[in-house]
Amino acid sequence: MKILVQKFGGTSVATPAQRARAAAKVLEAKSRGYSPVVVVSAMGRMGEPYATDTLIELIRNVYREVDGRELDLVLSCGEVISTIVMAQTLRAAGCPAVGLTGAQAGIITDDNFGNTSILEVRPERVVEHIRGGRVVVVAGFQGATRSGEVTTLGRGGSDTTAAALAVALGAEVIEIYTDVEGIMTADPRMVPDARSLRVMTYREVVEMAHLGAKVVHPRAVEIAMEGGAPIRIRNTFSDEPGTLVTSTGSSPDSSVIRSDKVATGVAHLTNVAQIRIDSSRDVNESGIVGRVFRALAGAGISVDLINVFPELICFTVSEDASDAAVGVLEGLRIEGLTVRAMRGCAKVSVVGAGMRGVPGVMARVVEALAEAKVPIYQTSDSHASISCLVRKEDMQKAMRGLHREFGLGA
């Protein structure tokens, strides 16, 4: 069997016209000899009758506190509705189809309600339907524990469902359909000359996703990378090829090869605050570093962009968590410690697998931001990214300057 997994997001299944377009993509895949497995997200946005947020508000209007197990039951309903509606759409187009919940498709998870992890996939039922000539439509974002409790996979869960099924089924490719022309060099709302990328590596896409790009969830990319399943990000409403994601950043038939540019794209995150801790003592010798980060972890506060110096600790948190972080640190009552928060920040990052081992990339980043008159408050780097903390009001200038410096424009 030549299996193709196609995932359609909420914007691709919200209306009859959109579902008809999605169904056309499925039928086109069948005409090319594939056995499509379709994964769908919930339909619509807040206020629309079948949107997940609407369903949550429905039960919270009865009683605000919702048990995690029962919340997952409600959260799973939106995708189940989309699944049956999409299966009916395919049947109306003359295509045999069957709808399955995540549990029926063999998605086995742990019992961490609201943000479960997939333990294994048992795709036998899916394979049986494929062999029977039916297109299998699977509810994304959900699975079940070994004891049968319904669970949800958290943000980006439908992407994760598609990737896990593709690996378990040995699919040739995963097509993730959305409302944009693949992954772009930057958010076009911030950078007008941003363009779609034809090819990327898994690692670049994971970095872009972690650093703010929202086209595909990093957990799904990591699953696909481990299983060696190529991903193609495409627009439901056009016939453009979109972005192909592979281990090498080139297509399997070598007809599309990645460019040799140092940088692939620019990503951004808003809602960031910098926490600065000044100490009159060496924070390493006094054990202050351990106490600080243990206290933050105990309060459930995630930290990023961490820098530690003998008399200074700097890191970032989400702006929403900044008051709590300051409160936790001041509550330690460590003598000689001063805690300050700088809110209204953003993280701007240059991403590219080609920068590894290349001298001068940081110099180009610093010079580009200096030319754009954007102060840098903190930096961090990995093998495939360099991130800078800037003021939120400077974020667009920073993105445009970096995009221009690395020649990423259309």
C-alpha positions as semicolon CSV with decimal commas, in nm:
position;residue;x (nm);y (nm);z (nm)
1;M;0,000;0,000;0,000
2;K;0,113;0,351;-0,086
3;I;-0,013;0,550;0,213
4;L;-0,038;0,929;0,239
5;V;-0,145;1,106;0,560
6;Q;-0,327;1,435;0,502
7;K;-0,400;1,666;0,795
8;F;-0,654;1,946;0,759
9;G;-0,668;2,223;1,019
10;G;-0,979;2,400;1,146
11;T;-0,965;2,667;0,874
12;S;-0,974;2,390;0,611
13;V;-1,292;2,221;0,736
14;A;-1,500;2,505;0,880
15;T;-1,746;2,558;0,592
16;P;-1,899;2,338;0,320
17;A;-1,689;2,515;0,053
18;Q;-1,369;2,462;0,252
19;R;-1,451;2,097;0,315
20;A;-1,522;2,048;-0,055
21;R;-1,178;2,187;-0,133
22;A;-1,020;1,955;0,125
23;A;-1,210;1,659;-0,020
24;A;-1,076;1,749;-0,364
25;K;-0,721;1,718;-0,224
26;V;-0,805;1,372;-0,092
27;L;-0,956;1,260;-0,424
28;E;-0,656;1,396;-0,612
29;A;-0,426;1,187;-0,391
30;K;-0,638;0,879;-0,465
31;S;-0,606;0,949;-0,838
32;R;-0,227;0,938;-0,795
33;G;-0,250;0,588;-0,650
34;Y;-0,233;0,675;-0,281
35;S;-0,443;0,535;0,002
36;P;-0,512;0,857;0,196
37;V;-0,554;0,868;0,573
38;V;-0,712;1,200;0,670
39;V;-0,665;1,370;1,009
40;V;-0,890;1,666;1,096
41;S;-0,902;1,939;1,358
42;A;-1,214;2,090;1,516
43;M;-1,426;2,325;1,306
44;G;-1,445;2,697;1,365
45;R;-1,343;2,961;1,617
46;M;-1,482;3,081;1,948
47;G;-1,855;3,154;1,923
48;E;-1,921;2,909;1,642
49;P;-2,131;2,612;1,760
50;Y;-1,877;2,331;1,719
51;A;-1,560;2,521;1,810
52;T;-1,367;2,370;2,101
53;D;-1,372;2,702;2,292
54;T;-1,751;2,716;2,255
55;L;-1,789;2,365;2,397
56;I;-1,566;2,451;2,695
57;E;-1,765;2,767;2,767
58;L;-2,087;2,565;2,752
59;I;-1,989;2,346;3,046
60;R;-1,815;2,624;3,240
61;N;-2,136;2,824;3,231
62;V;-2,280;2,542;3,442
63;Y;-1,986;2,522;3,685
64;R;-1,648;2,690;3,638
65;E;-1,430;2,411;3,777
66;V;-1,401;2,116;3,537
67;D;-1,233;1,785;3,619
68;G;-0,942;1,711;3,385
69;R;-1,085;1,380;3,271
70;E;-1,423;1,532;3,186
71;L;-1,263;1,835;3,023
72;D;-1,078;1,603;2,786
73;L;-1,407;1,431;2,700
74;V;-1,550;1,768;2,598
75;L;-1,231;1,876;2,420
76;S;-1,240;1,563;2,205
77;C;-1,591;1,638;2,075
78;G;-1,494;1,910;1,826
79;E;-1,262;1,679;1,632
80;V;-1,514;1,394;1,637
81;I;-1,776;1,622;1,480
82;S;-1,527;1,733;1,213
83;T;-1,439;1,370;1,146
84;I;-1,795;1,261;1,071
85;V;-1,873;1,573;0,868
86;M;-1,557;1,522;0,660
87;A;-1,634;1,152;0,610
88;Q;-1,983;1,248;0,491
89;T;-1,833;1,506;0,255
90;L;-1,616;1,238;0,097
91;R;-1,910;0,998;0,068
92;A;-2,113;1,271;-0,103
93;A;-1,829;1,304;-0,354
94;G;-1,853;0,930;-0,430
95;C;-1,556;0,827;-0,216
96;P;-1,601;0,543;0,038
97;A;-1,494;0,675;0,379
98;V;-1,507;0,585;0,748
99;G;-1,461;0,804;1,054
100;L;-1,260;0,695;1,359
101;T;-1,188;0,860;1,692
102;G;-0,826;0,878;1,802
103;A;-0,881;0,578;2,028
104;Q;-1,039;0,375;1,747
105;A;-0,740;0,460;1,527
106;G;-0,509;0,309;1,790
107;I;-0,360;0,623;1,952
108;I;-0,255;0,504;2,300
109;T;-0,149;0,776;2,547
110;D;-0,051;0,829;2,909
111;D;-0,308;0,967;3,154
112;N;-0,180;1,327;3,179
113;F;-0,518;1,477;3,090
114;G;-0,500;1,792;2,879
115;N;-0,147;1,738;2,750
116;T;-0,089;1,366;2,707
117;S;0,200;1,200;2,530
118;I;0,155;0,919;2,280
119;L;0,294;0,591;2,412
120;E;0,225;0,381;2,103
121;V;0,008;0,357;1,793
122;R;-0,180;0,039;1,707
123;P;-0,293;0,103;1,347
124;E;-0,445;-0,238;1,270
125;R;-0,800;-0,104;1,243
126;V;-0,686;0,176;1,011
127;V;-0,501;-0,074;0,790
128;E;-0,810;-0,298;0,777
129;H;-1,023;-0,011;0,644
130;I;-0,754;0,092;0,393
131;R;-0,748;-0,263;0,257
132;G;-1,125;-0,244;0,228
133;G;-1,085;0,050;-0,010
134;R;-1,204;0,321;0,229
135;V;-1,050;0,657;0,310
136;V;-0,999;0,665;0,687
137;V;-1,082;0,998;0,852
138;V;-0,931;1,023;1,201
139;A;-1,014;1,273;1,475
140;G;-0,693;1,457;1,556
141;F;-0,577;1,591;1,893
142;Q;-0,692;1,287;2,092
143;G;-0,630;0,930;2,199
144;A;-0,707;0,704;2,492
145;T;-0,523;0,549;2,784
146;R;-0,470;0,174;2,806
147;S;-0,774;0,163;3,035
148;G;-0,990;0,342;2,778
149;E;-1,005;0,697;2,918
150;V;-1,030;0,963;2,645
151;T;-0,734;1,202;2,643
152;T;-0,620;1,507;2,444
153;L;-0,272;1,585;2,314
154;G;-0,248;1,957;2,389
155;R;-0,161;2,241;2,153
156;G;-0,083;2,122;1,800
157;G;-0,230;1,782;1,882
158;S;-0,375;1,717;1,536
159;D;-0,031;1,766;1,380
160;T;0,101;1,518;1,633
161;T;-0,174;1,268;1,549
162;A;-0,090;1,292;1,179
163;A;0,283;1,242;1,235
164;A;0,236;0,947;1,474
165;L;-0,006;0,771;1,237
166;A;0,223;0,834;0,939
167;V;0,521;0,677;1,113
168;A;0,316;0,379;1,238
169;L;0,169;0,319;0,893
170;G;0,495;0,370;0,705
171;A;0,340;0,654;0,502
172;E;0,540;0,798;0,214
173;V;0,469;1,157;0,318
174;I;0,264;1,370;0,559
175;E;0,074;1,658;0,400
176;I;-0,026;1,928;0,650
177;Y;-0,285;2,160;0,498
178;T;-0,335;2,508;0,633
179;D;-0,431;2,855;0,505
180;V;-0,081;2,974;0,408
181;E;0,157;2,881;0,125
182;G;0,388;2,665;0,336
183;I;0,647;2,793;0,583
184;M;0,763;3,148;0,516
185;T;1,094;3,322;0,582
186;A;0,912;3,545;0,834
187;D;0,562;3,645;0,936
188;P;0,440;3,843;0,632
189;R;0,244;4,073;0,863
190;M;0,577;4,185;1,008
191;V;0,797;4,154;0,698
192;P;0,614;4,236;0,373
193;D;0,871;4,075;0,143
194;A;0,868;3,740;0,325
195;R;0,845;3,445;0,088
196;S;0,753;3,079;0,102
197;L;1,036;2,829;0,142
198;R;1,047;2,532;-0,093
199;V;1,259;2,304;0,128
200;M;1,372;2,294;0,492
201;T;1,529;2,047;0,731
202;Y;1,339;1,898;1,024
203;R;1,573;2,075;1,264
204;E;1,512;2,415;1,105
205;V;1,136;2,371;1,128
206;V;1,157;2,260;1,492
207;E;1,370;2,566;1,573
208;M;1,129;2,798;1,386
209;A;0,830;2,645;1,566
210;H;0,987;2,669;1,913
211;L;1,091;3,028;1,840
212;G;0,748;3,149;1,737
213;A;0,644;3,021;1,392
214;K;0,300;2,857;1,424
215;V;0,248;2,667;1,097
216;V;0,331;2,322;1,239
217;H;0,385;2,197;1,594
218;P;0,745;2,102;1,685
219;R;0,639;1,778;1,855
220;A;0,490;1,656;1,527
221;V;0,807;1,743;1,338
222;E;1,022;1,558;1,591
223;I;0,805;1,244;1,556
224;A;0,829;1,264;1,177
225;M;1,205;1,316;1,198
226;E;1,252;1,010;1,420
227;G;1,042;0,800;1,181
228;G;1,195;0,943;0,864
229;A;0,859;1,060;0,725
230;P;0,884;1,367;0,498
231;I;0,638;1,650;0,568
232;R;0,488;1,883;0,310
233;I;0,318;2,199;0,436
234;R;0,055;2,311;0,181
235;N;-0,231;2,556;0,135
236;T;-0,571;2,388;0,112
237;F;-0,693;2,658;-0,123
238;S;-0,417;2,656;-0,384
239;D;-0,218;2,408;-0,590
240;E;0,122;2,546;-0,489
241;P;0,373;2,276;-0,380
242;G;0,429;2,437;-0,039
243;T;0,729;2,356;0,181
244;L;0,893;2,014;0,186
245;V;1,059;1,914;0,516
246;T;1,318;1,633;0,518
247;S;1,633;1,537;0,706
248;T;1,860;1,697;0,443
249;G;1,640;1,980;0,326
250;S;1,608;1,830;-0,022
251;S;1,344;1,620;-0,193
252;P;1,392;1,241;-0,209
253;D;1,420;1,255;-0,589
254;S;1,680;1,537;-0,561
255;S;1,476;1,760;-0,795
256;V;1,455;2,021;-0,522
257;I;1,772;2,106;-0,331
258;R;1,801;2,347;-0,041
259;S;1,989;2,672;-0,090
260;D;2,330;2,727;0,066
261;K;2,221;3,034;0,262
262;V;2,338;3,061;0,621
263;A;1,990;3,158;0,741
264;T;1,653;3,015;0,641
265;G;1,409;3,238;0,825
266;V;1,336;3,487;1,103
267;A;1,098;3,397;1,388
268;H;0,957;3,602;1,672
269;L;0,789;3,565;2,011
270;T;0,604;3,840;2,194
271;N;0,473;3,854;2,552
272;V;0,824;3,824;2,696
273;A;0,967;3,975;3,015
274;Q;1,329;3,980;3,130
275;I;1,402;3,903;3,495
276;R;1,732;4,044;3,622
277;I;1,876;3,936;3,958
278;D;2,171;4,137;4,091
279;S;2,367;3,991;4,381
280;S;2,626;4,135;4,616
281;R;2,781;3,784;4,642
282;D;2,901;3,529;4,389
283;V;2,581;3,346;4,298
284;N;2,770;3,024;4,222
285;E;2,963;2,993;4,546
286;S;2,665;3,086;4,763
287;G;2,429;2,836;4,599
288;I;2,193;3,114;4,495
289;V;2,163;2,986;4,136
290;G;2,020;2,653;4,246
291;R;1,778;2,812;4,490
292;V;1,651;3,057;4,226
293;F;1,576;2,801;3,958
294;R;1,440;2,540;4,202
295;A;1,195;2,799;4,335
296;L;1,080;2,896;3,987
297;A;1,037;2,532;3,888
298;G;0,836;2,465;4,203
299;A;0,603;2,749;4,106
300;G;0,558;2,605;3,757
301;I;0,731;2,900;3,586
302;S;0,917;2,819;3,262
303;V;1,235;3,015;3,192
304;D;1,428;3,092;2,873
305;L;1,735;3,289;2,754
306;I;1,931;3,206;3,069
307;N;2,260;3,385;3,146
308;V;2,451;3,339;3,473
309;F;2,745;3,556;3,583
310;P;2,916;3,574;3,924
311;E;2,699;3,865;4,041
312;L;2,415;3,856;3,793
313;I;2,143;3,614;3,675
314;C;1,930;3,703;3,371
315;F;1,653;3,504;3,210
316;T;1,316;3,554;3,044
317;V;0,966;3,437;3,129
318;S;0,631;3,497;2,964
319;E;0,503;3,842;3,052
320;D;0,196;3,683;3,209
321;A;0,422;3,501;3,457
322;S;0,650;3,797;3,537
323;D;0,466;3,914;3,851
324;A;0,459;3,560;3,987
325;A;0,831;3,516;3,912
326;V;0,924;3,835;4,094
327;G;0,705;3,734;4,389
328;V;0,867;3,389;4,413
329;L;1,219;3,532;4,402
330;E;1,151;3,808;4,654
331;G;0,991;3,545;4,875
332;L;1,327;3,366;4,900
333;R;1,449;3,660;5,115
334;I;1,811;3,615;5,013
335;E;2,030;3,892;5,153
336;G;2,201;4,109;4,892
337;L;1,966;4,006;4,610
338;T;1,782;4,265;4,398
339;V;1,511;4,145;4,157
340;R;1,386;4,354;3,864
341;A;1,152;4,279;3,574
342;M;1,162;4,445;3,233
343;R;0,830;4,385;3,062
344;G;0,726;4,465;2,706
345;C;0,997;4,257;2,538
346;A;1,012;4,026;2,237
347;K;1,249;3,754;2,119
348;V;1,365;3,775;1,758
349;S;1,558;3,480;1,613
350;V;1,751;3,397;1,298
351;V;1,719;3,027;1,208
352;G;1,924;2,818;0,968
353;A;2,100;2,483;0,970
354;G;2,364;2,641;0,746
355;M;2,501;2,865;1,023
356;R;2,661;2,580;1,215
357;G;3,036;2,630;1,225
358;V;3,024;2,945;1,011
359;P;3,219;3,235;1,165
360;G;3,076;3,585;1,160
361;V;2,705;3,506;1,185
362;M;2,670;3,672;1,525
363;A;2,858;3,975;1,396
364;R;2,606;4,008;1,113
365;V;2,316;3,982;1,359
366;V;2,460;4,251;1,588
367;E;2,548;4,483;1,300
368;A;2,206;4,445;1,137
369;L;2,029;4,535;1,462
370;A;2,268;4,825;1,524
371;E;2,194;4,959;1,178
372;A;1,821;4,930;1,253
373;K;1,886;5,115;1,584
374;V;1,756;4,822;1,789
375;P;1,924;4,767;2,131
376;I;1,995;4,405;2,231
377;Y;1,927;4,311;2,594
378;Q;2,020;3,941;2,587
379;T;2,121;3,671;2,339
380;S;2,126;3,293;2,312
381;D;2,223;3,053;2,039
382;S;2,210;2,691;1,925
383;H;2,359;2,506;1,629
384;A;2,074;2,635;1,414
385;S;1,960;2,966;1,564
386;I;2,063;3,294;1,723
387;S;1,805;3,475;1,938
388;C;1,805;3,834;2,064
389;L;1,589;3,994;2,330
390;V;1,463;4,336;2,217
391;R;1,193;4,579;2,317
392;K;0,854;4,488;2,172
393;E;0,825;4,822;1,994
394;D;1,153;4,743;1,813
395;M;1,051;4,391;1,710
396;Q;0,934;4,471;1,357
397;K;1,243;4,682;1,285
398;A;1,462;4,399;1,414
399;M;1,286;4,136;1,201
400;R;1,306;4,345;0,885
401;G;1,673;4,427;0,946
402;L;1,768;4,061;0,997
403;H;1,555;3,946;0,703
404;R;1,734;4,199;0,481
405;E;2,082;4,122;0,617
406;F;2,056;3,751;0,539
407;G;1,902;3,798;0,196
408;L;1,575;3,622;0,275
409;G;1,335;3,850;0,086
410;A;1,137;3,773;-0,225
